[in-house]
């Protein structure tokens, strides 16, 4: 069992394990069925929270697939269901905002983007979606401000042709064109980092932690502003018992996004390994302040009782 398996309930329920396997194969409908079946059984609190986290993640992935396919009603439905389990996940909240925007519900989309920024004020894509919505409303100043903030947080946007087109359209008050181009830019990701990240994930799944670390380090070099990549690198380093290096990566992730509950929890795990009990307790406490259902912090807090 890998590092995270101790906290995420692997081996505790046949339905849970089947859901994880289905998720990793991309069989999302089956994964949803397994996790929902798991939640109908008797579970320990941490196991239940883990199943809910996985279910929310899969529902959000299915919602994204529906959104990308133009199946807006289905996307909204799945994302609303995901938010029932994890209302404070910035990514899910923002994907929901995108779905609402695509339906033409600009005010609701704007409110959801604000909620996403409430979780992570430095979420570049959320600032860009706010710019898209402002453009659609004909509010050039707000759109320019949001787009500039997004580019400041994610400099790769400046090299995106669709972002440049959107900014030029804004300056010419071509608001519909600006909204469309900026929305296209919001879908862009640093392709190099994403490709390397997927390779690292494959290495991690197979337990090849040395190669996973190398891949994640390359992904960090390509996109140093992504907190999630740093957390994955930190977890792989912990598997290799490189605790100080892992602590540094979790700390970097927190600097990027102070509201990242899992980063605080993982930092607490690393601190605990280093014998820094008070610091670890503070990290677990902060993680639970941000997400009362964070499974690692919950489990560690229970263990300390």
C-alpha positions in Angstrom: 0.0 0.0 0.0 1.4 3.4 -1.0 1.8 6.4 1.3 -1.6 7.9 0.8 -3.4 4.6 1.0 -3.1 4.6 4.8 -5.4 7.7 5.0 -7.7 7.1 2.0 -9.2 3.8 3.1 -7.6 1.5 0.5 -8.2 -2.1 1.6 -11.0 -1.2 4.0 -14.0 -1.9 1.7 -14.4 -4.0 -1.5 -16.7 -1.3 -3.0 -14.2 1.4 -2.2 -11.3 -0.5 -3.8 -13.4 -1.3 -6.8 -14.3 2.4 -7.1 -10.6 3.4 -7.0 -9.7 0.8 -9.7 -12.5 1.9 -11.9 -11.5 5.6 -11.5 -7.9 4.8 -12.4 -9.1 3.0 -15.6 -11.3 6.0 -16.5 -14.5 4.0 -16.0 -16.2 6.9 -14.2 -19.8 5.7 -14.2 -18.8 2.4 -12.6 -16.6 4.3 -10.1 -19.6 6.5 -9.1 -21.8 3.4 -8.5 -19.1 1.7 -6.4 -18.5 4.8 -4.2 -22.2 5.4 -3.7 -22.6 1.7 -2.7 -19.6 2.1 -0.4 -21.3 5.1 1.3 -24.4 3.0 2.0 -22.3 0.6 4.2 -21.1 1.0 7.8 -17.8 3.0 7.6 -15.4 4.6 10.0 -15.6 8.5 9.8 -12.2 8.8 8.0 -13.2 6.0 5.5 -16.5 7.8 4.8 -14.8 11.1 4.2 -12.3 9.3 1.8 -15.2 7.8 -0.1 -17.0 11.1 -0.3 -13.8 12.8 -1.6 -13.3 10.2 -4.3 -17.0 10.4 -5.3 -16.8 14.2 -5.5 -13.7 14.0 -7.6 -15.2 11.5 -10.1 -18.5 13.4 -10.3 -16.6 16.6 -11.1 -14.6 14.7 -13.8 -17.8 13.5 -15.4 -19.2 17.0 -15.1 -16.2 18.3 -16.9 -16.6 15.7 -19.7 -20.2 16.7 -20.1 -19.2 20.4 -20.2 -16.5 19.8 -22.8 -19.1 17.9 -24.9 -21.6 20.7 -24.7 -24.0 18.6 -22.6 -24.7 21.5 -20.2 -27.6 20.3 -18.2 -25.8 17.0 -17.5 -22.7 18.9 -16.5 -24.5 21.2 -14.1 -26.3 18.2 -12.5 -23.1 16.3 -11.9 -21.2 19.3 -10.6 -24.0 20.2 -8.2 -23.9 16.7 -6.9 -20.1 16.9 -6.4 -20.5 20.1 -4.5 -22.9 18.5 -2.1 -20.0 16.4 -0.9 -17.2 19.0 -1.3 -18.6 22.6 -1.3 -15.2 24.1 -0.6 -13.2 22.6 -3.4 -12.2 25.6 -5.6 -11.7 23.5 -8.8 -15.2 22.0 -8.6 -16.7 25.3 -7.8 -15.0 26.9 -10.8 -16.0 24.2 -13.2 -19.6 24.7 -12.0 -19.1 28.5 -12.8 -18.0 27.6 -16.3 -21.0 25.4 -16.8 -23.4 28.1 -15.7 -21.6 30.7 -17.9 -22.0 28.3 -20.9 -25.7 28.2 -20.1 -25.8 32.0 -20.2 -26.4 32.4 -16.4 -23.8 35.1 -16.0 -24.7 36.3 -12.5 -24.8 32.9 -11.0 -21.5 32.0 -12.8 -19.9 35.2 -11.4 -21.1 34.3 -7.9 -19.6 30.8 -8.2 -16.3 32.2 -9.5 -16.2 34.5 -6.4 -16.8 31.4 -4.2 -13.9 29.7 -5.9 -11.7 32.7 -5.2 -12.9 32.7 -1.6 -11.3 29.3 -1.2 -8.1 30.2 -3.2 -7.6 34.0 -3.8 -4.7 33.3 -6.1 -6.5 30.9 -8.4 -5.5 32.2 -11.8 -8.2 30.5 -13.8 -10.9 31.8 -11.5 -9.6 35.4 -12.1 -9.7 34.6 -15.9 -13.3 33.3 -15.7 -14.3 36.4 -13.9 -12.7 38.4 -16.8 -14.7 36.2 -19.3 -18.0 37.0 -17.5 -17.1 40.7 -17.2 -16.4 40.7 -20.9 -19.8 39.1 -21.6 -21.4 41.8 -19.5 -19.6 44.6 -21.4 -17.5 45.6 -18.4 -14.1 46.3 -20.0 -12.3 47.6 -16.9 -13.3 44.6 -14.7 -12.4 42.2 -17.5 -9.0 43.8 -18.1 -8.3 43.7 -14.3 -9.2 40.0 -14.0 -7.3 39.0 -17.1 -4.2 40.9 -15.9 -4.4 39.2 -12.5 -4.7 35.8 -14.2 -1.6 36.5 -16.3 0.3 37.7 -13.3 -0.4 34.4 -11.5 0.1 32.2 -14.6 2.6 33.8 -16.9 2.1 31.1 -19.5 -1.1 32.8 -20.5 0.8 35.6 -22.1 2.0 33.2 -24.8 -1.5 31.9 -25.5 -2.8 33.3 -28.8 -6.4 33.2 -27.6 -5.5 35.3 -24.6 -3.8 37.9 -26.8 -6.8 38.0 -29.1 -9.1 38.4 -26.1 -7.1 41.3 -24.8 -7.0 43.0 -28.2 -10.8 42.5 -28.5 -11.3 44.1 -25.1 -9.3 47.1 -26.0 -11.5 47.5 -29.1 -14.7 47.0 -27.0 -15.5 43.9 -29.0 -16.9 42.2 -25.9 -18.5 39.1 -27.4 -15.2 38.3 -29.2 -13.2 39.1 -26.1 -15.3 36.7 -23.9 -15.0 33.9 -26.4 -11.3 34.3 -26.8 -10.6 34.6 -23.1 -12.8 31.6 -22.4 -10.7 29.6 -24.9 -7.6 30.8 -23.1 -9.0 29.6 -19.8 -9.0 26.0 -21.1 -5.3 26.1 -22.0 -2.8 24.4 -19.8 1.0 24.3 -20.0 1.1 21.2 -22.2 4.7 20.3 -21.3 3.9 20.2 -17.6 0.7 18.3 -18.1 2.4 15.6 -20.1 5.2 15.2 -17.6 2.7 15.2 -14.7 0.7 12.3 -16.3 4.0 10.3 -16.7 4.8 11.0 -13.0 1.4 9.8 -12.0 1.9 6.5 -13.9 5.2 6.0 -12.1 3.6 6.7 -8.8 0.8 4.2 -9.4 3.4 1.5 -10.2 5.4 2.4 -7.1 8.4 3.6 -9.0 9.0 6.6 -6.7 12.5 7.5 -7.9 11.2 8.0 -11.5 8.0 9.7 -10.2 10.2 12.3 -8.3 12.2 13.0 -11.5 9.0 13.5 -13.5 7.4 15.7 -10.9 10.5 17.8 -10.6 10.4 18.4 -14.3 6.8 19.4 -14.1 7.5 21.8 -11.3 10.3 23.4 -13.4 7.8 23.8 -16.3 5.0 25.2 -14.0 6.4 26.3 -10.6 3.2 28.1 -9.7 1.0 25.0 -9.5 0.5 23.9 -5.9 -0.9 20.5 -6.8 2.2 19.5 -8.7 4.4 20.4 -5.7 2.1 18.3 -3.4 2.5 15.3 -5.7 6.3 15.8 -5.6 6.2 16.1 -1.9 4.3 12.8 -1.5 6.7 11.0 -3.8 9.6 12.4 -1.7 8.0 11.1 1.5 7.8 7.7 -0.1 11.6 7.8 -0.5 11.9 9.1 3.1 13.3 12.4 1.9 11.4 14.3 4.6 13.0 17.7 4.6 12.7 17.9 0.8 9.0 16.9 1.1 8.4 19.6 3.7 9.9 22.2 1.4 7.5 21.2 -1.4 4.4 21.3 0.9 5.5 24.6 2.2 5.9 26.0 -1.4 2.4 24.7 -2.2 1.0 26.6 0.8 2.8 29.7 -0.3 1.1 29.4 -3.6 -2.3 28.6 -2.1 -2.6 29.2 1.6 -6.1 27.7 1.5 -4.9 24.3 0.2 -6.0 22.0 3.1 -4.3 18.9 1.8 -0.9 20.7 1.6 -1.3 21.7 5.3 -2.2 18.1 6.2 0.7 16.6 4.3 3.1 19.2 5.8 1.9 18.0 9.2 2.7 14.4 8.3 6.2 15.4 7.3 6.7 17.5 10.4 5.5 14.6 12.5 8.1 12.3 10.9 10.7 14.9 11.8 9.6 14.9 15.4 8.1 18.4 15.2 5.0 17.5 17.2 3.7 21.0 17.9 4.2 22.2 14.3 2.5 19.1 13.0 -0.5 19.6 15.3 -0.8 23.2 14.1 -0.7 22.1 10.5 -3.4 19.5 11.0 -5.5 22.1 12.9 -5.1 24.5 10.0 -6.1 21.8 7.5 -9.3 21.1 9.4 -10.1 24.8 9.6 -9.9 25.0 5.9 -11.7 21.6 5.3 -13.3 19.9 8.3 -13.5 16.7 6.2 -9.8 16.6 5.3 -9.2 12.8 5.8 -5.5 12.9 6.6 -5.8 15.7 9.2 -9.0 14.0 10.7 -7.2 10.7 11.0 -4.1 12.2 12.6 -6.2 14.2 15.0 -8.1 11.1 16.1 -4.7 9.3 16.6 -3.5 12.1 18.9 -6.5 11.7 21.2 
